[in-house]
Amino acid sequence: IKWILIGQVAAAQGNQGEIKVIPHTDFPERFSSMEEVRLFAPNGDEPVRVIPVEACRFHKDAVILKLHGIDSISEADQLRKMQIKVSKDELVPLPPDSYYVFQLIGLECVTTDGVVLGQVIDVLQTGANDVYVIKPKPGITKLQEVLVPAIDQVVLKINVEEGYILVNLMDGLLD
């Protein structure tokens, strides 16, 4: 993965060319220190435009950005649905034993008995704790997906470099 989504332009804000951005990051405050934003077409692989940031403020759950050269509602409207992404080296560093979702997707889930359950295909953020969604290997279970709670008793080790998560399966998880 080359680019990480941190926000999406929702709408024009006011009549001075500001845009309302819905943050897709646990660190929305990062927008206030950005010198420029890279704008991508929805699900685009490369930036369409790179525009300097003139101002940033926060309003409710949104980030309001004023971008250089975007000075009217119609100019701001043209940016609607554009995605703001950063490169991996621009990510906010996480504390030890914390991971970005994109780092977990694709990891093999292995039990303490050495059974390879399958691959992490999604991470559900439930509020209490994350839940790893595993696509099981054929023959492991009749379930389409296995939900593994990301709690200390279950997830014993995450090794991004070697590509696996070690889990202590609770009884009934594969039923």
Secondary structure, DSSP 8 states (H G I E B T S, - for coil): --EEEEEEEEEEETTTTEEEEEE-SS-GGGGGG-SEEEEE-TT-SS-SEEEEEEEEEEETTEEEEEETT--SHHHHHTTTT-EEEEEGGGS----TT---HHHHTT-EEEETTS-EEEEEEEEEE-SSSEEEEEEE-TTS-SSS-EEEE-STTTEEEEETTTTEEEE---TTTT-
